[in-house]
């Protein structure tokens, strides 16, 4: 009991409270240019083809590494290297989201698209700085807890801008909904002002250095071979999970579950289960370390796909659906925490905005591009075989672990400059 209590103390700090608020701020804009916006367009009877094309406004999330070096190189003259940028971006987001209240989807679709693209750009930029901030402010022992708390804030924001926004839209005009969502950006502004300043680290001396040095630093610290293995691992670690997630809703609909079933069980219960998994993962990671967490959580994340395989055999069964959703999302939450902590551990605080943006872009490529054949694969193989294939898709990432994250060896990232290297037991070296 004393051990558990000491682990939970990691969560009880000013920086963790700040990361909860910053995670919420990071998640707030996402649905406002995605599912929630598409719901508004559908209600306004916008053409379905146009609604589908609006997915392209999310392009900034995939290319944010292009302007990340600017945020590493330049520091605004207030609130420090990261918080200064955060407060400016959050104010811009508040204004851009508020402007959505004055849009008319049916009459002026181009203006709506431009407004949504601006929100996505500032949102992706906020992600760059928020990811860099948590990488800079957390010491090694806190990375698991920090990742878990940030994910918690992000998921809570999705409830606000997803479920609550849609419920409000049934009762008040959409313009009022977007004004309320804009006002909720005050959460992030307060979080930025409340957040402690990370240890001062010298930025790159020039923009050229900000572009080139992050790559050289990453490969120099790891060595070319291990660095490439790390990049391949980031590409593949969540691939099995992404395969399943991309086709889970079509599978459930074809199995006979209703949209209400999916909304209440898959979205509602699933979100809660993933939050519990992320927080649990943070506590466990603080005890057994990032290396061992990647192993344990990775295998659980892959094995949890078996629940969907069995559901495909059983068919429409509400009790087993509840079990399936909870198991898969809980294990996915565990894996997400370990993965986020691992990516933070790979970043040099001097270049953390650029390096984390690059690593997360590789992850996004896996999530958005490599899973694109999932629909045709499920159609040709059937659901049962598809879910088994999703487990196989998780294996390449797991098979890479012995090469750069051995069970009983701390990773090279422990020696990155500007961080506290005293907590060796975090990496499972007891």
C-alpha positions as CSV (number, residue, x, y, z in Angstrom):
1,X,0.0,0.0,0.0
2,X,2.9,2.4,0.8
3,X,4.4,1.7,-2.6
4,X,1.1,2.5,-4.4
5,X,0.8,5.7,-2.3
6,X,4.3,6.8,-3.2
7,X,3.6,6.2,-6.9
8,X,0.4,8.2,-6.8
9,X,2.4,11.1,-5.3
10,X,3.9,11.6,-8.7
11,X,0.5,12.8,-10.0
12,X,0.1,15.3,-7.2
13,X,2.1,18.3,-8.4
14,X,1.6,21.7,-10.0
15,X,3.1,20.5,-13.2
16,X,0.7,17.6,-13.4
17,X,-2.3,19.9,-12.8
18,X,-0.9,22.1,-15.6
19,X,-0.5,19.2,-18.0
20,X,-4.1,18.2,-17.4
21,X,-5.2,21.7,-18.4
22,X,-2.8,21.8,-21.4
23,X,-4.0,18.4,-22.5
24,X,-7.6,19.7,-22.5
25,X,-6.5,22.7,-24.5
26,X,-4.8,20.5,-27.0
27,X,-7.9,18.3,-27.4
28,X,-10.5,21.1,-27.6
29,X,-10.1,22.2,-31.2
30,X,-9.8,18.6,-32.7
31,X,-13.5,17.7,-33.1
32,X,-14.5,21.3,-33.9
33,X,-13.0,20.9,-37.3
34,X,-13.8,17.2,-37.5
35,X,-16.8,15.2,-36.3
36,X,-18.7,18.1,-34.7
37,X,-18.3,20.3,-37.7
38,X,-19.4,17.5,-40.0
39,X,-22.5,17.1,-37.8
40,X,-23.3,20.8,-38.2
41,X,-22.8,20.5,-42.0
42,X,-25.0,17.5,-42.2
43,X,-27.8,19.3,-40.3
44,X,-27.4,22.2,-42.8
45,X,-27.8,19.7,-45.6
46,X,-24.4,20.3,-47.1
47,X,-23.6,17.8,-49.9
48,X,-22.0,14.6,-48.6
49,X,-19.1,14.8,-51.1
50,X,-18.2,18.3,-49.7
51,X,-18.5,16.9,-46.1
52,X,-16.1,14.1,-47.0
53,X,-13.6,16.5,-48.5
54,X,-13.6,18.5,-45.3
55,X,-11.4,15.8,-43.8
56,X,-8.6,17.5,-45.7
57,X,-8.6,20.4,-43.2
58,X,-6.7,18.1,-40.9
59,X,-3.6,18.2,-43.1
60,X,-1.7,20.5,-40.7
61,X,-1.6,17.7,-38.2
62,X,0.4,15.5,-40.6
63,X,2.9,18.2,-41.6
64,X,3.5,20.1,-38.4
65,X,7.1,19.1,-38.4
66,X,7.7,21.6,-41.2
67,X,7.3,24.7,-39.0
68,X,8.3,23.1,-35.7
69,X,11.9,24.3,-36.0
70,X,10.6,27.9,-35.9
71,X,9.2,27.2,-32.4
72,X,12.5,25.7,-31.3
73,X,14.6,28.5,-32.6
74,X,12.6,31.6,-31.6
75,X,11.5,32.6,-28.1
76,X,8.9,35.3,-27.5
77,X,9.8,38.0,-24.9
78,X,7.4,36.9,-22.3
79,X,6.5,33.7,-20.3
80,X,9.6,31.8,-21.4
81,X,10.5,29.6,-24.4
82,X,7.3,27.4,-24.5
83,X,4.6,29.2,-22.5
84,X,5.0,32.4,-24.5
85,X,4.1,30.6,-27.7
86,X,1.3,28.7,-26.0
87,X,-0.5,31.8,-24.8
88,X,-0.3,33.4,-28.2
89,X,-1.6,30.3,-30.0
90,X,-4.4,29.7,-27.5
91,X,-5.6,33.3,-28.0
92,X,-5.5,32.8,-31.7
93,X,-7.5,29.6,-31.4
94,X,-10.1,31.3,-29.2
95,X,-10.6,34.0,-31.9
96,X,-10.6,31.5,-34.8
97,X,-13.2,29.2,-33.1
98,X,-15.4,32.1,-32.2
99,X,-15.4,33.2,-35.9
100,X,-16.9,29.8,-36.7
101,X,-20.1,31.1,-35.0
102,X,-20.5,33.6,-37.9
103,X,-20.1,31.0,-40.7
104,X,-23.0,29.7,-42.8
105,X,-22.1,26.2,-44.0
106,X,-24.8,26.1,-46.7
107,X,-24.2,29.5,-48.2
108,X,-20.4,30.1,-47.8
109,X,-18.7,26.8,-47.8
110,X,-15.3,28.2,-48.9
111,X,-15.2,30.6,-46.0
112,X,-16.0,27.8,-43.6
113,X,-13.2,25.7,-45.0
114,X,-10.7,28.5,-44.6
115,X,-11.8,29.1,-41.1
116,X,-11.6,25.4,-40.2
117,X,-8.1,25.1,-41.8
118,X,-6.9,28.1,-39.8
119,X,-8.2,26.4,-36.6
120,X,-6.4,23.1,-37.6
121,X,-3.2,25.0,-38.2
122,X,-3.2,26.7,-34.9
123,X,-4.3,23.5,-33.2
124,X,-1.4,21.5,-34.7
125,X,1.0,24.3,-33.7
126,X,-0.4,24.2,-30.1
127,X,0.3,20.5,-30.1
128,X,3.9,21.1,-31.2
129,X,4.5,23.5,-28.3
130,X,2.5,21.5,-25.7
131,X,4.4,18.3,-26.5
132,X,7.7,20.2,-26.3
133,X,6.6,21.7,-23.0
134,X,5.8,18.4,-21.3
135,X,9.0,16.9,-22.7
136,X,11.0,19.8,-21.2
137,X,9.3,20.0,-17.8
138,X,9.1,16.3,-16.8
139,X,12.0,14.4,-15.3
140,X,12.4,10.8,-16.1
141,X,10.4,9.5,-13.2
142,X,7.4,11.7,-14.1
143,X,7.2,10.8,-17.8
144,X,4.6,8.0,-17.4
145,X,2.4,10.1,-15.1
146,X,2.8,13.2,-17.3
147,X,1.8,11.3,-20.4
148,X,-1.2,9.8,-18.7
149,X,-2.5,13.1,-17.2
150,X,-2.1,14.8,-20.6
151,X,-4.1,12.1,-22.3
152,X,-6.7,12.3,-19.6
153,X,-7.1,16.1,-20.3
154,X,-7.2,15.5,-24.0
155,X,-9.9,12.8,-23.8
156,X,-12.1,15.0,-21.4
157,X,-11.9,17.7,-24.0
158,X,-13.2,15.4,-26.6
159,X,-16.2,14.7,-24.5
160,X,-16.8,18.5,-24.2
161,X,-16.4,19.2,-27.9
162,X,-18.0,16.0,-29.1
163,X,-20.8,14.6,-26.9
164,X,-21.7,17.8,-25.0
165,X,-21.5,20.1,-28.1
166,X,-23.9,17.8,-30.0
167,X,-26.3,17.7,-27.1
168,X,-26.2,21.5,-26.9
169,X,-26.8,21.8,-30.6
170,X,-30.2,20.1,-30.2
171,X,-31.2,22.9,-27.8
172,X,-29.4,26.1,-28.9
173,X,-28.1,27.4,-32.3
174,X,-24.8,26.1,-33.7
175,X,-23.4,29.6,-33.5
176,X,-23.9,29.7,-29.8
177,X,-22.3,26.2,-29.5
178,X,-19.1,27.4,-31.2
179,X,-19.0,30.6,-29.1
180,X,-19.2,28.4,-25.9
181,X,-16.5,26.1,-27.3
182,X,-14.3,29.2,-28.0
183,X,-14.8,30.4,-24.5
184,X,-13.6,27.0,-23.2
185,X,-10.2,27.8,-24.6
186,X,-9.8,29.8,-21.3
187,X,-9.0,26.4,-19.8
188,X,-5.7,26.3,-21.8
189,X,-4.9,30.0,-21.2
190,X,-5.2,29.5,-17.4
191,X,-3.2,26.3,-17.7
192,X,-0.4,28.1,-19.5
193,X,-0.3,30.9,-16.9
194,X,-0.4,28.4,-14.1
195,X,2.2,26.0,-15.5
196,X,5.7,26.1,-14.0
197,X,8.5,27.2,-16.3
198,X,10.9,24.4,-17.4
199,X,14.6,24.5,-16.8
200,X,16.1,27.1,-19.1
201,X,17.8,25.5,-22.1
202,X,19.6,27.4,-24.9
203,X,17.7,27.3,-28.2
204,X,19.5,26.6,-31.5
205,X,21.6,29.6,-32.6
206,X,20.1,29.9,-36.0
207,X,17.2,28.7,-38.0
208,X,19.5,26.5,-40.1
209,X,20.6,24.8,-36.9
210,X,17.0,24.4,-35.7
211,X,16.3,22.5,-38.9
212,X,19.5,20.4,-39.2
213,X,20.7,19.8,-35.7
214,X,17.6,17.9,-34.4
215,X,18.3,15.2,-37.0
216,X,22.0,15.1,-36.3
217,X,21.5,15.0,-32.6
218,X,19.0,12.2,-32.8
219,X,21.2,9.9,-34.9
220,X,24.4,10.9,-33.0
221,X,23.0,10.0,-29.6
222,X,21.5,6.7,-30.8
223,X,23.8,5.7,-33.6
224,X,22.4,5.3,-37.1
225,X,21.3,1.7,-36.9
226,X,19.5,2.1,-33.5
227,X,18.0,5.4,-34.5
228,X,16.5,3.7,-37.6
229,X,15.2,0.9,-35.5
230,X,13.5,3.4,-33.2
231,X,11.9,5.1,-36.1
232,X,10.6,1.8,-37.4
233,X,9.3,1.0,-34.0
234,X,7.4,4.2,-33.8
235,X,5.9,3.4,-37.2
236,X,4.7,-0.1,-36.2
237,X,4.1,-0.1,-32.4
238,X,0.4,1.1,-32.6
239,X,-0.3,-0.3,-36.1
240,X,-2.3,-3.3,-34.9
241,X,-4.4,-1.0,-32.7
242,X,-4.9,1.5,-35.6
243,X,-6.0,-1.3,-37.9
244,X,-8.7,-2.4,-35.5
245,X,-9.8,1.2,-34.6
246,X,-10.2,2.1,-38.2
247,X,-12.8,-0.6,-38.8
248,X,-14.4,-1.1,-35.4
249,X,-17.5,1.0,-36.1
250,X,-18.3,-0.6,-39.5
251,X,-17.9,-4.0,-37.9
252,X,-20.3,-3.2,-35.0
253,X,-22.9,-1.8,-37.4
254,X,-22.7,-4.8,-39.7
255,X,-23.0,-7.1,-36.6
256,X,-26.3,-5.5,-35.9
257,X,-25.6,-2.9,-33.2
258,X,-27.3,0.5,-33.5
259,X,-25.7,3.9,-33.6
260,X,-27.1,4.5,-30.1
261,X,-25.4,1.3,-28.9
262,X,-22.1,2.4,-30.5
263,X,-22.3,5.9,-29.1
264,X,-23.1,4.8,-25.5
265,X,-20.9,1.7,-25.3
266,X,-18.0,2.1,-27.8
267,X,-17.7,5.9,-27.4
268,X,-18.9,6.4,-23.8
269,X,-17.6,3.3,-22.0
270,X,-14.6,3.1,-24.4
271,X,-13.5,6.6,-23.5
272,X,-13.7,5.9,-19.8
273,X,-11.8,2.7,-20.2
274,X,-9.1,4.3,-22.2
275,X,-8.7,7.1,-19.5
276,X,-8.5,4.5,-16.7
277,X,-5.9,2.5,-18.8
278,X,-3.8,5.6,-19.4
279,X,-3.8,6.6,-15.7
280,X,-3.1,3.0,-14.7
281,X,-0.3,2.9,-17.2
282,X,1.2,6.0,-15.8
283,X,1.3,4.5,-12.3
284,X,2.8,1.2,-13.4
285,X,5.3,2.8,-15.7
286,X,6.6,4.9,-12.8
287,X,7.4,1.6,-11.0
288,X,8.7,-0.7,-13.8
289,X,10.1,1.8,-16.2
290,X,9.5,2.7,-19.9
291,X,11.4,-0.3,-21.3
292,X,9.4,-2.9,-19.5
293,X,6.2,-1.0,-20.0
294,X,6.7,-1.0,-23.7
295,X,7.0,-4.8,-23.6
296,X,4.1,-5.5,-21.2
297,X,1.6,-2.9,-22.5
298,X,2.5,-3.7,-26.1
299,X,1.7,-7.4,-25.7
300,X,-1.5,-6.6,-23.9
301,X,-2.5,-4.1,-26.5
302,X,-2.0,-6.6,-29.3
303,X,-3.7,-9.5,-27.3
304,X,-6.8,-7.3,-26.6
305,X,-7.7,-7.4,-30.3
306,X,-8.7,-11.0,-29.7
307,X,-11.8,-9.7,-27.9
308,X,-13.1,-8.4,-31.3
309,X,-12.2,-11.8,-32.9
310,X,-14.4,-13.6,-30.3
311,X,-17.2,-11.0,-30.7
312,X,-17.1,-11.7,-34.5
313,X,-17.7,-15.4,-33.6
314,X,-20.4,-14.7,-31.1
315,X,-22.3,-12.1,-33.0
316,X,-24.7,-9.5,-31.5
317,X,-24.3,-9.9,-27.8
318,X,-24.4,-6.8,-25.6
319,X,-22.7,-8.4,-22.6
320,X,-19.7,-9.4,-24.7
321,X,-19.7,-6.1,-26.5
322,X,-19.3,-4.3,-23.2
323,X,-16.4,-6.7,-22.3
324,X,-14.8,-6.2,-25.7
325,X,-14.9,-2.4,-25.6
326,X,-13.6,-2.2,-22.1
327,X,-10.8,-4.7,-22.6
328,X,-9.6,-3.2,-25.9
329,X,-9.7,0.4,-24.8
330,X,-8.1,-0.2,-21.4
331,X,-5.2,-2.0,-23.0
332,X,-5.0,0.7,-25.7
333,X,-4.8,3.3,-23.0
334,X,-1.9,1.4,-21.4
335,X,0.0,1.3,-24.7
336,X,-0.7,5.0,-25.4
337,X,0.9,6.0,-22.1
338,X,4.0,3.9,-22.6
339,X,4.3,5.1,-26.2
340,X,4.0,8.8,-25.4
341,X,6.5,8.5,-22.5
342,X,8.9,6.7,-24.9
343,X,8.7,9.4,-27.5
344,X,9.3,12.1,-24.9
345,X,12.4,10.2,-23.7
346,X,13.9,10.3,-27.2
347,X,13.9,14.1,-27.4
348,X,16.7,16.4,-26.5
349,X,15.1,19.4,-24.7
350,X,17.0,21.8,-26.9
351,X,15.1,20.5,-30.0
352,X,12.1,18.9,-28.3
353,X,9.5,20.8,-30.5
354,X,11.1,19.6,-33.7
355,X,12.0,16.1,-32.6
356,X,8.7,15.3,-31.0
357,X,6.8,16.7,-34.0
358,X,8.8,14.4,-36.3
359,X,8.2,11.3,-34.2
360,X,4.5,12.1,-33.8
361,X,4.3,12.6,-37.6
362,X,5.7,9.1,-38.2
363,X,3.1,7.8,-35.8
364,X,0.4,9.7,-37.7
365,X,1.6,8.2,-41.0
366,X,1.1,4.8,-39.5
367,X,-2.4,5.7,-38.1
368,X,-3.7,7.5,-41.2
369,X,-1.9,6.1,-44.2
370,X,-0.7,2.5,-43.5
371,X,-4.2,1.5,-42.3
372,X,-5.9,2.8,-45.5
373,X,-6.2,-0.8,-47.0
374,X,-8.0,-2.0,-43.9
375,X,-11.5,-1.7,-45.4
376,X,-10.7,-3.7,-48.5
377,X,-8.8,-6.2,-46.4
378,X,-11.8,-6.8,-44.1
379,X,-14.0,-7.1,-47.1
380,X,-11.9,-9.8,-48.7
381,X,-11.0,-11.8,-45.6
382,X,-14.1,-11.4,-43.4
383,X,-14.1,-9.9,-39.9
384,X,-12.7,-12.8,-38.0
385,X,-9.6,-13.1,-40.1
386,X,-9.2,-9.4,-40.2
387,X,-9.0,-9.1,-36.5
388,X,-6.3,-11.9,-36.4
389,X,-4.4,-9.9,-39.1
390,X,-4.6,-6.8,-36.8
391,X,-2.8,-8.8,-34.1
392,X,-0.1,-9.8,-36.6
393,X,0.2,-6.2,-37.6
394,X,1.3,-5.4,-34.1
395,X,4.1,-8.0,-34.1
396,X,6.8,-6.0,-36.1
397,X,6.9,-3.3,-33.5
398,X,7.2,-5.8,-30.6
399,X,9.9,-7.7,-32.4
400,X,12.0,-4.6,-32.6
401,X,12.0,-4.0,-28.8
402,X,15.0,-6.3,-27.9
403,X,17.3,-4.2,-30.2
404,X,16.9,-0.9,-28.5
405,X,14.8,-1.4,-25.4
406,X,16.0,-4.6,-23.7
407,X,14.1,-5.6,-20.6
408,X,17.0,-5.0,-18.2
409,X,18.9,-2.1,-19.8
410,X,18.2,1.6,-19.7
411,X,17.9,3.3,-23.1
412,X,20.5,5.7,-24.5
413,X,17.9,8.5,-24.1
414,X,18.7,8.5,-20.4
415,X,21.9,10.5,-21.3
416,X,20.2,13.2,-23.2
417,X,21.4,16.7,-22.1
418,X,19.4,18.9,-19.8
419,X,17.5,16.1,-17.9
420,X,17.8,14.5,-14.5
421,X,19.6,11.2,-15.0
422,X,19.6,9.9,-11.5
423,X,16.5,7.7,-11.5
424,X,18.0,4.6,-13.1
425,X,15.3,2.3,-11.6
426,X,12.7,4.0,-13.8
427,X,14.0,1.9,-16.7
428,X,13.7,-1.4,-14.9
429,X,17.2,-1.7,-13.8
430,X,16.5,-2.7,-10.2
